[in-house]
Amino acid sequence: MTDDLQTAVEEFLDKTDTTLGEYDQGYADADATLTVLRDHISDLREVAEE
């Protein structure tokens, strides 16, 4: 795994944990959480395809 991809995976996991934590605490609804998660997945996919 390249350094860029490793960094992207770590950032993805951190952002995903934060997003799910906000959902669990009631700060975001399911639709908003899925939208944010899709954005994180898209960002990770872009780095992986480079």
C-alpha positions in Angstrom: 0.0 0.0 0.0 1.4 3.4 -1.0 1.8 6.1 1.6 -0.9 8.2 0.0 -3.4 5.3 0.1 -2.4 4.4 3.7 -3.0 8.0 4.7 -6.3 8.1 2.8 -7.5 4.9 4.5 -6.6 6.3 7.9 -8.4 9.5 7.2 -11.4 7.6 5.9 -11.6 5.5 9.0 -11.3 8.5 11.3 -13.9 10.5 9.4 -16.3 7.5 9.3 -15.9 6.9 13.0 -16.7 10.6 13.6 -19.7 10.5 11.3 -21.1 7.4 12.9 -20.5 8.8 16.3 -22.5 11.9 15.5 -25.3 9.7 14.2 -25.2 7.5 17.3 -25.5 10.7 19.5 -28.5 11.9 17.6 -26.7 14.9 15.9 -27.5 13.7 12.4 -30.3 11.7 10.8 -29.8 8.6 8.7 -30.0 10.4 5.3 -27.5 13.0 6.2 -25.1 10.3 7.6 -25.3 8.2 4.5 -24.6 11.3 2.4 -21.5 12.1 4.4 -20.4 8.4 4.3 -20.8 8.3 0.5 -18.6 11.4 0.2 -15.9 9.8 2.3 -16.1 6.6 0.2 -15.8 8.7 -3.0 -12.8 10.5 -1.6 -11.1 7.2 -0.7 -12.0 5.7 -4.1 -10.3 8.6 -5.9 -7.1 8.1 -4.0 -7.2 4.4 -4.6 -7.6 4.8 -8.3 -4.6 7.1 -8.7 
